[in-house]
Amino acid sequence: MDDQLTRPQRRRAVAALVAYVLAGLVAALGVLLVVGAFTEDAAIERYTGNANADVVSVSFSRTLVRFQTPDGAEHLPSVGVLYPEALEEGQVVRVEYDQRNPDLVRVAGRGAALTILPVSTAVLGVWVVAGAFLYWLRRRGPLNVRRLRPRRRIRL
């Protein structure tokens, strides 16, 4: 049996491998994102502080809020507030923050569970696209992904 792949077979096998790897990376990043959100929420819940915050800036990448802690210090977390959906500039919102690290702040009443649906939808969407691409590749013949790496033959 010939272990060599033709050039078109090799291209399809490489394309399939790239699709698997990219979809797997997106899934892994999605899991890390959700785990990170729950970890940050746990830190806030361990040492919860509450304050009223002014929404200073709203952009696609982050929403900045300014609030004061009971010691009178004013905080403007540079990474923004967690779970900022539907906030508008100039609005006053109730926030919860980690008293040990006031830069870790979220909108009160919102939590990491809000990340599950959008992340899982995005991961599912990537896998649907990857699956359709792999199906299209497979219709043209076997993908032979395992044959990309030459097998070593052991001689005795």
C-alpha positions in Angstrom: 0.0 0.0 0.0 1.4 3.4 -0.9 1.6 5.8 2.0 2.2 8.9 -0.1 -0.6 11.4 -0.5 -1.1 13.2 -3.8 -0.8 17.0 -3.6 -4.6 17.6 -3.6 -5.1 14.9 -0.9 -2.3 16.5 1.2 -3.9 20.0 0.8 -7.2 18.7 1.9 -5.7 16.9 4.9 -3.8 20.0 6.0 -6.9 22.1 5.6 -8.9 19.6 7.7 -6.2 19.6 10.4 -6.2 23.4 10.5 -10.0 23.5 10.8 -9.8 21.0 13.7 -7.0 23.0 15.5 -8.7 26.4 15.0 -12.1 25.2 16.2 -10.4 23.4 19.2 -8.5 26.6 20.1 -11.7 28.6 20.0 -13.4 26.0 22.3 -10.5 26.0 24.7 -10.4 29.9 24.8 -14.2 29.9 25.4 -13.8 27.5 28.4 -10.9 29.6 29.8 -13.1 32.8 29.4 -16.0 31.2 31.4 -13.6 29.8 34.0 -11.9 33.2 34.3 -15.3 34.9 34.8 -16.3 32.5 37.6 -12.9 33.0 39.2 -13.2 36.7 39.2 -16.7 36.5 40.6 -15.5 34.3 43.4 -12.9 36.8 44.3 -15.5 39.6 44.4 -17.8 37.5 46.5 -15.2 36.6 49.0 -14.5 40.3 49.9 -17.5 42.2 48.5 -17.6 45.9 48.7 -20.6 47.9 47.4 -20.6 51.4 45.9 -22.5 53.7 43.5 -20.5 54.3 40.4 -20.7 56.8 37.6 -20.3 55.4 34.1 -17.5 57.5 32.6 -17.0 55.9 29.2 -18.7 53.3 27.1 -16.9 51.7 24.1 -16.9 48.4 22.3 -13.9 47.1 24.2 -14.7 48.3 27.8 -16.9 50.4 30.0 -15.2 52.6 32.5 -16.8 53.5 35.9 -15.7 55.7 38.7 -16.6 55.0 42.3 -15.4 55.7 45.9 -14.5 53.1 48.5 -15.4 53.7 52.2 -11.9 55.0 52.9 -12.5 57.9 50.5 -10.3 56.7 47.7 -11.6 57.2 44.2 -11.2 54.3 41.7 -11.4 54.2 38.0 -10.5 50.6 36.9 -8.5 50.7 33.7 -9.8 47.4 32.5 -13.4 48.5 33.0 -16.4 46.9 34.7 -17.5 43.3 34.3 -20.9 42.6 32.6 -21.6 46.2 31.3 -24.6 45.4 29.1 -27.0 48.3 28.5 -24.9 50.9 30.4 -24.8 54.4 29.1 -22.4 57.3 29.7 -23.4 59.5 32.7 -25.5 56.7 34.3 -25.2 55.9 38.0 -25.1 52.2 38.7 -24.6 50.0 41.8 -21.3 48.0 41.6 -19.7 45.3 43.7 -15.9 45.1 43.9 -13.2 43.1 45.5 -12.2 45.1 48.7 -8.6 43.7 48.4 -8.4 44.8 44.7 -10.9 47.6 43.9 -10.0 47.4 40.2 -11.9 44.1 40.0 -15.5 45.5 39.8 -18.8 44.2 38.3 -22.3 45.6 38.0 -24.3 44.6 41.1 -26.7 41.7 40.5 -24.8 40.4 37.4 -22.5 37.4 37.4 -20.4 35.0 35.4 -23.5 33.0 34.4 -24.1 35.8 31.8 -20.9 34.7 29.9 -22.1 31.1 29.3 -24.7 31.8 26.6 -22.7 34.1 24.4 -19.5 32.1 24.7 -21.2 28.8 24.0 -23.1 30.3 21.1 -19.8 31.6 19.6 -18.1 28.2 20.1 -21.0 26.4 18.6 -21.0 28.8 15.6 -17.3 28.1 15.0 -17.8 24.4 15.2 -20.8 24.5 12.8 -18.7 26.4 10.3 -15.7 24.1 10.8 -18.1 21.1 10.5 -19.5 22.4 7.3 -16.0 23.0 5.9 -14.9 19.5 6.9 -18.0 18.0 5.4 -17.3 19.8 2.2 -13.7 18.6 2.2 -14.9 15.0 3.0 -17.3 15.0 0.0 -14.2 15.1 -2.2 -12.8 11.9 -0.7 -11.2 10.7 2.5 -9.2 13.3 4.5 -6.3 11.1 5.5 -5.2 13.5 8.3 -3.4 10.7 10.1 -1.3 10.0 7.0 0.2 13.5 7.1 2.8 12.3 9.5 5.0 9.5 8.0 4.9 6.3 9.9 8.1 4.9 11.2 8.6 1.3 10.5 10.4 -0.7 13.1 12.9 -3.1 11.6 14.1 -6.0 13.7 
